[in-house]
Amino acid sequence: MREWGLKPGQLGPVFSASLVGILFGSALFGWIGDRYGRKIALISSNLLFGVFTFAAAYSANLDQLFWLRLLAGLGIGGVIPNIVAINTESAPRKYRATLALLAVGFVSVGGAIPGVVAATLVPAHGWQILFIIGGIVPIVLAVIGLFTLPESIKFMALHESQRAKSAGLSDLAARQRLGLGARHRTYRLDHRAAGRCLVRRPAGRAALHVVVAAIRARRHGLLRHLEAQ
């Protein structure tokens, strides 16, 4: 404020700009996550948040800072719903509520960290250090997530273009439960996968009903034959 000769009330729009961005970013990146995948939405929103937060450190006036904070808020708004969604959609059933609560709870923890940074680093390095650190961290997380973050299992199951990946993950998990290596395949696993594919298709379900009816009829005929003897 001293550097730009500002009064305390003039910073109000800058502080509220990120909140407005969060409002619209949640809706925008929530739709992107539903349409194109949680991983893409999380990485892009982290990059958006990081790039514009880092750029805010070099803003020359209050107007630039306002718009940069607004655009960074779009990224923050995109991170929150997608991190909750990918936790609940990928977690085991008994841990879904816990992980969702943890994801939401750490939002407030993240909001408290700048206060600690401001108290320890701002006196020596200036206010710009807040935006430099706040911009670098989400960019680094986005790069790490690009190579390590798996897609939501529910998203892969619901979208036909992703079902091959989902089936591969299920097959790998089943082999691990049976104590088999990644290269080993057994007829048991192939039989289960074929059964799942058969039941999912209407024609497959109809054929399965016919087979079951034939087996029951054959068993009933065999019982009658034994009773006659």
C-alpha positions in Angstrom: 0.0 0.0 0.0 2.8 2.4 0.8 4.6 1.6 -2.5 1.5 2.5 -4.6 0.2 5.1 -2.2 -3.1 3.3 -1.6 -5.7 3.7 1.1 -6.9 0.6 3.0 -10.3 0.7 1.4 -8.9 0.5 -2.2 -7.7 -3.0 -1.7 -11.2 -4.3 -1.2 -11.9 -5.2 -4.8 -8.5 -7.0 -5.1 -9.4 -9.2 -2.1 -12.8 -10.0 -3.5 -11.6 -10.6 -7.0 -10.4 -14.1 -6.2 -13.7 -15.0 -4.6 -15.6 -13.9 -7.7 -13.2 -16.0 -9.7 -13.8 -19.0 -7.5 -17.6 -18.7 -8.0 -17.3 -19.0 -11.8 -14.2 -21.3 -11.8 -16.1 -23.9 -9.9 -18.9 -24.1 -12.4 -16.5 -23.9 -15.4 -14.0 -26.5 -14.3 -16.7 -28.7 -12.8 -18.2 -29.0 -16.3 -14.7 -29.6 -17.8 -14.2 -32.4 -15.2 -17.5 -34.0 -16.1 -16.9 -33.7 -19.8 -13.2 -34.3 -20.3 -12.0 -35.9 -17.1 -10.9 -34.9 -13.6 -7.3 -35.1 -14.4 -7.4 -32.6 -17.2 -9.6 -30.2 -15.1 -7.2 -30.5 -12.1 -4.0 -29.9 -14.1 -5.4 -27.0 -16.1 -6.9 -25.3 -13.1 -3.7 -25.6 -11.2 -1.7 -24.2 -14.1 -4.2 -21.3 -14.4 -4.0 -20.6 -10.7 -0.2 -20.8 -10.6 0.6 -18.7 -13.7 -1.7 -15.8 -12.9 -0.7 -15.8 -9.2 3.0 -15.7 -10.2 2.3 -12.9 -12.6 0.5 -10.9 -9.9 3.9 -10.5 -8.2 5.0 -8.3 -11.0 1.8 -6.2 -11.4 2.5 -2.5 -11.8 -0.8 -1.1 -10.5 -4.0 -2.0 -8.7 -6.0 -2.7 -11.9 -3.5 -5.3 -13.1 -3.5 -6.9 -9.7 -7.3 -7.0 -9.7 -7.6 -8.8 -13.0 -4.7 -11.2 -12.3 -6.3 -12.1 -9.0 -9.7 -12.6 -10.7 -8.1 -15.0 -13.3 -6.2 -16.9 -10.6 -9.5 -17.3 -8.7 -10.9 -19.2 -11.7 -8.1 -21.7 -11.2 -8.7 -22.0 -7.4 -12.4 -22.5 -8.1 -11.5 -25.3 -10.5 -9.3 -27.2 -8.1 -11.8 -27.4 -5.2 -14.7 -29.4 -6.8 -12.4 -31.6 -8.9 -10.2 -32.6 -6.0 -13.2 -33.6 -4.0 -14.7 -35.5 -7.0 -11.6 -37.5 -7.8 -11.3 -38.4 -4.1 -14.9 -39.7 -3.8 -15.0 -41.4 -7.2 -11.7 -43.3 -6.8 -11.7 -44.1 -3.0 -13.0 -47.3 -1.5 -16.6 -47.0 -0.4 -15.9 -46.9 3.3 -13.4 -44.1 2.9 -15.3 -41.8 0.5 -16.9 -39.5 3.0 -13.6 -39.2 5.0 -11.5 -38.3 2.0 -14.1 -35.8 0.8 -14.1 -34.1 4.2 -10.3 -34.0 4.2 -10.2 -32.5 0.8 -12.6 -29.7 1.7 -10.9 -29.2 5.1 -7.5 -28.7 3.6 -8.9 -25.7 1.6 -9.0 -23.7 4.8 -5.6 -25.0 5.8 -4.2 -23.7 2.5 -5.9 -20.4 3.1 -4.0 -20.1 6.5 -0.5 -20.7 5.0 -0.2 -17.3 3.3 -0.6 -15.7 6.8 2.4 -17.6 8.1 4.4 -16.8 4.9 3.5 -13.1 5.3 4.6 -13.0 8.9 8.0 -14.6 8.2 9.0 -13.7 4.7 7.2 -10.5 3.7 9.3 -8.2 6.0 12.5 -9.3 4.4 11.4 -9.9 0.8 8.3 -7.7 0.2 4.7 -8.6 -0.6 5.7 -10.1 -3.9 7.1 -13.2 -2.2 3.5 -14.3 -1.4 2.5 -14.4 -5.1 5.8 -15.9 -6.2 5.5 -18.9 -3.8 1.8 -19.1 -4.3 2.4 -19.3 -8.1 5.3 -21.8 -8.2 3.7 -24.4 -5.9 0.5 -25.1 -8.0 2.6 -25.1 -11.2 4.9 -27.8 -9.7 1.9 -29.8 -8.5 0.4 -29.6 -12.0 3.6 -30.9 -13.6 3.8 -33.8 -11.0 0.1 -34.6 -11.5 0.6 -34.7 -15.3 2.8 -37.8 -14.9 1.5 -39.4 -11.7 -2.2 -38.5 -11.2 -4.6 -41.3 -12.3 -7.9 -40.5 -13.9 -11.1 -41.0 -11.9 -12.2 -44.6 -12.0 -15.9 -43.6 -12.2 -15.1 -41.2 -15.2 -13.3 -44.0 -17.0 -16.2 -46.4 -16.4 -18.9 -44.0 -17.6 -17.1 -42.8 -20.8 -16.8 -45.4 -23.5 -13.5 -44.0 -24.8 -11.9 -44.6 -21.3 -13.3 -48.1 -20.6 -10.2 -49.9 -22.0 -8.1 -48.1 -19.3 -10.6 -48.9 -16.6 -10.7 -52.6 -17.6 -6.9 -52.6 -17.6 -6.8 -51.2 -14.0 -9.4 -53.7 -12.9 -7.5 -56.6 -14.4 -4.3 -55.4 -12.8 -5.9 -55.1 -9.4 -7.4 -58.6 -9.7 -4.1 -60.1 -10.6 -2.5 -58.4 -7.6 -5.1 -59.8 -5.3 -4.4 -63.3 -6.7 -0.7 -62.7 -6.2 0.1 -62.8 -9.9 2.6 -60.6 -11.8 1.6 -57.9 -14.3 2.6 -60.2 -17.2 0.6 -63.2 -16.1 -2.9 -63.8 -17.3 -5.1 -66.7 -16.3 -8.3 -68.2 -17.8 -10.0 -67.3 -14.5 -9.4 -63.6 -15.0 -10.3 -63.7 -18.7 -13.5 -65.6 -17.8 -14.5 -62.9 -15.3 -13.8 -60.1 -17.8 -15.8 -61.9 -20.5 -18.7 -62.4 -18.0 -18.7 -58.7 -17.1 -18.8 -57.7 -20.8 -21.5 -60.2 -21.5 -23.8 -59.0 -18.7 -23.4 -55.4 -19.7 -24.9 -55.9 -23.2 -28.7 -56.4 -23.6 -28.1 -59.2 -26.1 -25.6 -60.8 -23.8 -28.0 -60.7 -20.9 -30.7 -62.4 -23.1 -28.3 -65.1 -24.2 -27.3 -65.6 -20.6 -30.9 -66.1 -19.6 -31.3 -68.7 -22.3 -28.3 -70.6 -21.2 -29.4 -70.6 -17.5 -32.9 -71.8 -18.6 -31.4 -74.6 -20.6 -29.2 -75.7 -17.7 -32.2 -75.7 -15.4 -34.3 -77.6 -17.9 -31.5 -80.2 -18.3 -31.1 -80.5 -14.5 -34.9 -81.0 -14.1 -35.0 -83.6 -16.8 -32.1 -85.5 -15.2 -33.9 -85.4 -11.8 -37.1 -86.8 -13.4 -35.0 -89.5 -15.1 -33.4 -90.5 -11.7 -36.9 -90.5 -10.0 -38.3 -92.8 -12.7 -35.4 -95.3 -12.1 
